[in-house]
Amino acid sequence: MRPDPSLLADAGPERCIATWLDLMRTADKLLLAGIRRDVGPGGDVLKAYRRWYADHMREHHEAVQQMIRRLGAADGEQADAR
């Protein structure tokens, strides 16, 4: 579902930034709630968060590397067509 761009059409930069910060804080709370649920009452939330973050960054790095390879391949194909 895409957000309605008209929701902040009349908002100034301060309101847009405040809304973005609120969304980021809410996302963090939801993430930590899910991690707390996964580790249980006696689990180490910080350790689980660090593990999640390391996995997330590894996946992100792999995705970026793949995009770079694709762009390089596409650039090479364009150079060959010239």
ZIQUIRA-V84771 format. One line per field, one symbol per residue. phi: phi as a letter, one per 40 degrees, with the letter a starting at -180 (. if undefined). psi: psi as a letter, one per 20 degrees, with the letter a starting at -180 (. if undefined). burial: # if it has 16 or more other C-alpha atoms within 10 Angstrom, else .. A space follows every 50 residues. Layout:
BEGIN
phi=???
psi=???
burial=???
END
This chain:
BEGIN
phi=.ccccccbdcccdccccccccccccccccccccccdcccgcbcccccccc cccccccccccccccccccccccccccccccc
psi=pqqohihkhjqrhghgggggggggggggggghggggghirhjrnggghgg gggggghggggggghhggggggghghhhhhi.
burial=...............................#..##........#..##. ................................
END
